[in-house]
Amino acid sequence: MYDLLIVGAGLFGAIVAHEATKKGKKCLVIDKRNHIGGNCYTKNVNGIEVHMYGAHIFRTSDKYIWDYISQFT
């Protein structure tokens, strides 16, 4: 039924699922929370994006990584 079971829909799990499906794999992603994004999850409250688990800042000096991540934003 599935090639991969990915536990956790945070950044790592989401990227693994994305890359695996690009290579033709069928993935099932599960998470104990009712949303994706892990600790980076935000919720729109009255037009303001609120970090539900505290602020998370992504930092890297690697241009390849920055360009990769930027395709999703």
Residue frames as a rotation matrix with the C-alpha (Angstrom) as fourth column:
MET 1
0.563 0.826 0.000 0.00
0.826 -0.563 0.000 0.00
0.000 0.000 -1.000 0.00
TYR 2
0.946 -0.325 -0.005 2.73
-0.323 -0.943 0.079 2.50
-0.030 -0.073 -0.997 0.99
ASP 3
0.423 -0.886 -0.188 6.46
0.314 0.339 -0.887 2.55
0.850 0.316 0.422 0.40
LEU 4
-0.712 -0.701 0.032 7.18
0.271 -0.317 -0.909 4.73
0.647 -0.639 0.416 3.44
LEU 5
0.568 0.735 -0.369 5.54
0.695 -0.189 0.694 5.42
0.440 -0.651 -0.619 6.78
ILE 6
-0.491 -0.698 0.520 6.70
0.305 -0.698 -0.649 8.81
0.816 -0.160 0.555 8.02
VAL 7
0.308 0.541 -0.783 6.01
0.925 0.022 0.379 9.57
0.223 -0.841 -0.493 11.67
GLY 8
-0.083 -0.250 -0.965 5.85
0.566 -0.809 0.161 13.29
-0.820 -0.532 0.208 12.26
ALA 9
0.430 0.352 0.831 4.62
0.894 -0.296 -0.337 16.05
0.128 0.888 -0.442 9.97
GLY 10
0.566 -0.357 -0.743 7.20
0.145 -0.844 0.516 18.65
-0.811 -0.400 -0.426 10.99
LEU 11
0.441 -0.438 -0.783 9.88
-0.814 -0.563 -0.144 20.04
-0.378 0.701 -0.605 8.72
PHE 12
-0.627 -0.762 0.160 11.87
-0.632 0.618 0.467 16.81
-0.455 0.192 -0.870 8.49
GLY 13
-0.401 0.540 0.740 8.86
0.337 0.838 -0.429 14.56
-0.851 0.077 -0.519 7.87
ALA 14
0.640 0.689 -0.339 7.33
-0.011 -0.433 -0.902 16.93
-0.768 0.581 -0.269 5.35
ILE 15
0.188 -0.655 -0.732 10.57
-0.929 -0.360 0.083 17.22
-0.317 0.664 -0.677 3.36
VAL 16
-0.759 -0.425 0.494 11.15
-0.299 0.901 0.314 13.46
-0.578 0.091 -0.811 3.39
ALA 17
0.011 0.857 0.515 7.60
0.446 0.457 -0.770 12.91
-0.895 0.238 -0.377 2.11
HIS 18
0.671 0.222 -0.707 8.00
-0.393 -0.702 -0.594 15.60
-0.628 0.677 -0.384 -0.55
GLU 19
-0.190 -0.858 -0.478 11.30
-0.939 0.017 0.344 14.24
-0.287 0.514 -0.808 -1.86
ALA 20
-0.715 -0.057 0.697 10.16
-0.051 0.998 0.030 10.61
-0.697 -0.014 -0.717 -1.75
THR 21
0.324 0.908 0.266 6.98
0.325 0.157 -0.933 11.33
-0.889 0.389 -0.244 -3.70
LYS 22
0.471 -0.254 -0.845 9.02
-0.761 -0.602 -0.243 13.18
-0.446 0.757 -0.477 -6.34
LYS 23
-0.624 -0.759 -0.189 10.88
-0.769 0.553 0.320 9.89
-0.138 0.345 -0.928 -6.77
GLY 24
-0.276 0.622 -0.733 7.63
-0.580 0.500 0.643 7.95
0.766 0.603 0.223 -7.20
LYS 25
-0.892 -0.048 -0.449 7.27
0.300 0.680 -0.669 6.59
0.337 -0.731 -0.593 -3.67
LYS 26
0.144 0.967 0.208 3.89
0.041 -0.216 0.976 6.44
0.989 -0.132 -0.071 -1.98
CYS 27
-0.839 -0.543 -0.027 4.05
0.118 -0.134 -0.984 7.87
0.531 -0.829 0.177 1.54
LEU 28
0.449 0.869 -0.209 1.81
0.507 -0.055 0.860 7.86
0.736 -0.492 -0.465 4.56
VAL 29
-0.667 -0.608 0.430 2.55
0.028 -0.598 -0.801 10.69
0.744 -0.522 0.417 6.99
ILE 30
0.409 0.786 -0.463 1.09
0.598 0.152 0.787 10.49
0.689 -0.599 -0.408 10.49
ASP 31
-0.677 -0.548 0.491 1.32
-0.030 -0.647 -0.762 12.89
0.735 -0.531 0.422 13.39
LYS 32
-0.524 0.485 -0.700 -0.20
0.849 0.360 -0.386 12.97
0.064 -0.797 -0.600 16.85
ARG 33
-0.633 0.297 -0.715 -1.19
0.019 -0.917 -0.398 16.60
-0.774 -0.266 0.575 16.34
ASN 34
0.251 0.842 0.478 -4.13
0.660 0.212 -0.720 17.60
-0.708 0.496 -0.503 14.16
HIS 35
0.916 -0.019 -0.400 -1.97
-0.266 -0.775 -0.573 19.83
-0.299 0.632 -0.715 11.94
ILE 36
0.584 -0.782 0.218 1.18
0.751 0.418 -0.511 19.74
0.308 0.462 0.831 9.84
GLY 37
0.508 -0.471 0.721 4.31
-0.106 -0.865 -0.491 21.81
0.855 0.173 -0.489 10.47
GLY 38
0.000 -0.531 -0.847 5.43
0.824 0.480 -0.301 20.46
0.567 -0.698 0.438 13.82
ASN 39
0.021 -0.074 -0.997 6.68
0.872 -0.486 0.054 23.14
-0.488 -0.871 0.054 16.18
CYS 40
-0.927 -0.362 -0.094 6.78
0.257 -0.801 0.541 25.67
-0.271 0.477 0.836 13.32
TYR 41
-0.284 0.913 0.292 2.97
0.919 0.173 0.354 25.61
0.273 0.369 -0.888 13.02
THR 42
-0.984 0.084 -0.158 1.28
-0.033 -0.954 -0.299 29.00
-0.176 -0.289 0.941 12.85
LYS 43
-0.241 0.966 0.095 -2.37
0.962 0.250 -0.105 29.88
-0.126 0.066 -0.990 13.12
ASN 44
-0.685 0.079 0.724 -4.05
0.256 -0.905 0.341 32.98
0.682 0.419 0.600 11.73
VAL 45
-0.166 0.599 -0.783 -5.67
0.966 -0.059 -0.251 34.85
-0.197 -0.798 -0.569 14.61
ASN 46
0.645 0.544 -0.537 -7.50
0.428 -0.839 -0.336 38.00
-0.634 -0.014 -0.774 13.52
GLY 47
0.969 -0.227 0.102 -5.19
0.000 -0.411 -0.912 38.44
0.249 0.883 -0.398 10.52
ILE 48
0.286 -0.905 0.313 -1.98
-0.956 -0.292 0.029 37.84
0.066 -0.308 -0.949 12.51
GLU 49
0.426 -0.237 -0.873 0.14
-0.116 0.943 -0.312 34.68
0.897 0.234 0.374 12.10
VAL 50
0.485 -0.180 0.856 0.68
-0.874 -0.128 0.469 33.40
0.025 -0.975 -0.220 15.65
HIS 51
-0.353 -0.676 -0.647 3.44
-0.478 0.725 -0.496 30.85
0.804 0.134 -0.579 16.36
MET 52
0.617 0.787 0.003 1.53
-0.429 0.333 0.839 28.31
0.660 -0.519 0.544 18.44
TYR 53
0.794 -0.391 -0.465 4.66
0.582 0.709 0.398 26.74
0.174 -0.587 0.791 19.96
GLY 54
0.441 -0.648 -0.621 6.81
0.194 -0.607 0.771 29.85
-0.876 -0.461 -0.142 20.28
ALA 55
0.711 -0.208 -0.672 8.88
-0.648 -0.566 -0.510 31.66
-0.274 0.798 -0.537 17.70
HIS 56
0.398 -0.613 0.682 11.06
0.472 0.775 0.421 29.54
-0.787 0.155 0.598 15.42
ILE 57
0.601 -0.308 -0.738 13.65
-0.651 -0.723 -0.229 31.12
-0.463 0.618 -0.635 13.18
PHE 58
0.814 -0.345 0.468 15.28
0.512 0.806 -0.296 29.16
-0.275 0.480 0.833 10.36
ARG 59
0.582 -0.705 -0.406 18.93
-0.644 -0.704 0.299 30.04
-0.496 0.088 -0.864 9.90
THR 60
0.565 -0.549 0.616 21.48
0.636 0.765 0.099 28.79
-0.526 0.336 0.781 7.39
SER 61
0.173 -0.576 -0.799 24.47
-0.495 -0.752 0.435 30.19
-0.852 0.320 -0.415 5.56
ASP 62
-0.646 -0.359 0.673 24.27
0.273 0.716 0.643 27.43
-0.713 0.599 -0.365 2.94
LYS 63
-0.574 0.407 -0.711 22.91
-0.726 -0.654 0.212 28.89
-0.379 0.638 0.670 -0.33
TYR 64
-0.793 0.272 -0.544 21.79
-0.181 0.748 0.638 25.46
0.581 0.605 -0.544 -1.59
ILE 65
-0.659 0.554 -0.509 19.71
0.751 0.452 -0.481 24.87
-0.037 -0.700 -0.714 1.55
TRP 66
-0.562 0.436 -0.703 18.30
-0.006 -0.852 -0.523 28.42
-0.827 -0.290 0.481 1.47
ASP 67
-0.677 0.287 -0.678 17.29
-0.736 -0.252 0.629 28.07
0.010 0.924 0.382 -2.20
TYR 68
-0.800 0.378 -0.466 15.70
0.247 0.916 0.317 24.67
0.547 0.139 -0.826 -1.53
ILE 69
-0.561 0.585 -0.586 13.62
0.736 0.027 -0.677 25.91
-0.380 -0.811 -0.445 1.39
SER 70
-0.681 0.241 -0.691 12.68
-0.257 -0.963 -0.083 29.13
-0.686 0.121 0.718 -0.44
GLN 71
-0.899 0.374 -0.229 10.76
-0.146 0.238 0.960 27.15
0.414 0.896 -0.159 -3.08
PHE 72
-0.424 0.756 -0.498 8.08
0.819 0.555 0.147 26.50
0.388 -0.346 -0.855 -0.44
THR 73
-0.181 0.314 -0.932 7.59
0.710 -0.614 -0.345 30.11
-0.681 -0.724 -0.112 0.65
